[in-house]
Amino acid sequence: MNLAPVEWPLRFKRHNFGARCYDTLECKVLYDNFDHGDDKPSSSSAGRGPDYLKGWNGSYGGIDNFPNPAKVIWRSKDSVVHEAEIDISEIFKDELIRHHVPREGMADLPDGNYADNPSILLEVNDRTIRLYMSARIPLKKEVEIAGHMRNDWRDDVILVKTYTY
């Protein structure tokens, strides 16, 4: 195997997507011609604890950068109907992968090729929309990350943008 350092900073040409709704009476998120929402009331994120985003990744995958903006239509818990278009192409136009791993902590990869798609994650939480990124970053064997059960990779959920309505 020809292990080599990857080109830095990490960039992406394809991504995965996931949407979650909390504290809404109904919520629809349309992205890449796919409906990620639900017409039933959603539970509160507070009931799931402070780590409610931990382990979240985009289950709708392999999207070429970038389709039309995400269209979000929801009814907040006070029964007000909201509509928003989230222009993901504008927010991620630099195609940089957001993560917390320093260059010297990332493992060398075969031919220096980082091929994983990051996840772009959209959270609707009552009157707030938050956009996150999560990417699985392989770590050098000697890197220890406090609070992480695994130490061969890291996949933090990074807040990128917040909108309040």
Phi, psi and omega in degrees: 000133180266082180285135181210156175296149178275159176294137185237140359286162180289135179232165180222149176244346177223156179212165173257164182220144174214148177226143175224146179238135177227146177053043176237155176272332169200157187201127178231128176237114179256123179212133181054043179060029179230136180269119182255008188258193182209139180269008178258155177301144179254152181284169179280142175290334181299326180289347181265356178090173185293339181260031186297343179266348185303133177080003181285132173217165182282120181271346176264109196240169174071037182274127175292141176290125346226139174282190179301163178304156174286132177255125183241124176233122183209163176243115181291171187295346175270011177076007178280134178273134180235150172224139179211149169245124181254110183277087183297327180296326179286318182295322183249028184300335178283348180056028177275138175277124178274130180196173182248014183268123176289154182309316183289349178265348183276137180291150170290148183236161179305123183056020179066025187258110173270110189249359181288145174270131174287163175256130170261126189238132181242121179250128170253122184225095185059257182253016183237138170244130177237140178246132182233166169228143174225134179218138179277113183249117179289140183251152171297149185303326185276358182278129176248132178244112181300135177085357179256132180291324180258148176234017176258354174201164180222141181216063180295149173266113187256123176289128183248321185205144177230137175235138177240136183239000000 
